[in-house]
Structures are given as structure tokens and as C-alpha cells.
């Protein structure tokens, strides 16, 4: 296979200022392969507070020291205007935008009944709304060029269920739904949208940093360096798949997909007692059917034509 490069491509990587950090690894790899990169980060810690890991200027300096092109940006993805400024910084500097890797995120650890309303809004704002605002700001530029690669960052926590991370989990599952819908809408415009579920223990590194812990993590290979190639592939022009979810850890890659059980046949007069009686059949996974990848509108099984949308419409 030819050496895969990104010459002439312009990328935005959000949350890329931490060191160690997944965003930094994505930005460094893309830049080393020829991409021009907007390195975005607020410079805050993994819980959204304080300052850990250097910041975007340090990553930009690393890229430039290696002969690459990059600029720093410190706007928030959780703010609509901030996301627009991030995208505009790429357009103003290089005149185009080809790739967005939505990596920015925070993860305060708290029980569901103890996490503050403020932190709930921050987590949803950065993870789910951050993805929405960034994709929305990038969309018209990609649509106009009939080309774009959106790499959204979800988490296996979203379907595993992890204590202390209920809001984070909810937002990350929302990212999956957004990605699959954008994959369907983007097919006719050259826009590919996929999601990655990475594990690199960077949160633990940044909060429990010690030589012993770092050595153990590296021995297990749970490091950003071997996650970055997966994100970079999803951002490459040769990657034409869309609507996929890839989990990666320690250099291993798996597809995460949806499936349904064989279940029970339709029953127009279904009763409460029927549900109780047939539940064993409903949850029997012996025979499953994969949920298909997102469909084009033209190929959709839905036959209803929605009314023209009006932003001024009121319910």
C-alpha cells in the first residue's frame, strides 16, 4: 500500500492541547503526513478545571519544529459561536476545511445523584453539543467542496455502563446517533462521518501521573500513539465507508455495531401478559440480525415526504 498522506488537506482537531493526549496524537500524526492543522484546546484539565498538559501552543510548536503547518485556537466547542470561530480560523488561514476530528471532552467523576447541574450542562455541552456545533459549522464548507471527513469521538462507556460517568455516557451515545444520521445526510455530498471509541488511559495519566503508572500503561500499549492511526484512517480520502463505529485499544481495532434479536412476530392485539410471557424469546440472542448502515435518503425505507422545514415555524 502507498504511504498514506494528507498533502493539501486542512484539518481541525479539537481538544488537542493535552500532553499526553489523544487529540495531540491525532494532530501530530496528521501534520507529519502533510495536513495543515488547527490545534484547538481550552487548556483545561480532564475534568474541565485547572490547566494540565501544556495547551495548543505547545502542540503547534511541536508540529512546526517537525516542519509542519499548524495554528492554535482556544475557543470552546460547546459554544455555537466558538465552534464557528474554530472553523473560520481554518478557512481564514488556508481557505478550506477537509477534516474535523471532534476530540474535545471533559469527564468529571461523580455519582448520578451528586453531580451538579452545572457539570451536567458542561459535559453535555462539550461532548454532544460540541459535536453538533462543530459538525454544523464545518458542514456548509464540506458540502460546497463535495468532500469532507468527520471523525467523531464516542466511548465504549456509552454502552458498557460505567458508574460515576452517567452524563458522559449519555452524551457519548448521542454522538453515535449523530454520526449515523450525518453519514446518511452526507453521502450525496462527499461527506463521510464515522465514530471512534478509543481507549488510551490519558485521563488516568493526567490525573494520576507517575513514572510507575506510565510504565505500566505503555507496557500494556494503552497509549495515544496506537489510537491515532485509526482516527487518521477515518480522516483519509481513501476511507469511503460511513456511519461506522470503531473501537480501538492497544493497537487492536474492532467494529461496534447494532443488532436485533429474532424476537416475536407482530401481534396487533399485544397485551401486557403477552410481553411477560414472551420476554425470554425477545431477549434470546441465539439468532440476531445486524442493523444496516445508514441509508441515503433516496434509498430510504421511509416513504413519507416531510413538509418543507421553516425555522420560523411554531408548534
Buried (B, 14 or more C-beta within 10 A) or exposed (E): EEEBBBEEBBBBBBBBBBBBBBBBBBBBBBBBBBBBBBBBBBBBBBBBEEEBBBBBBBBBBBBEEEEBBBBBBBBBBBBBEBBBBBBBBBBEBBEBBBBBBBBBBBBBBBEEEEBEEEBBEBBBBBBBBBBBBBBBBBBEBBBEBEBBBBBBBBBBBBBEEEEBBBBBBBBBBBBBEBBBEBBBBBBEBBBBBBBBBBBBBBBBBBEEEEEEEBEEBEEEEBBBBBBBBBBBBBBBBEBEEBBBBBBBBBEEBEEBEEEEBEBBEEEEEEEEEEEEEBEEEEEEEEEEEEEEEBBEEEEEEEEEEEEEEEEEEEE
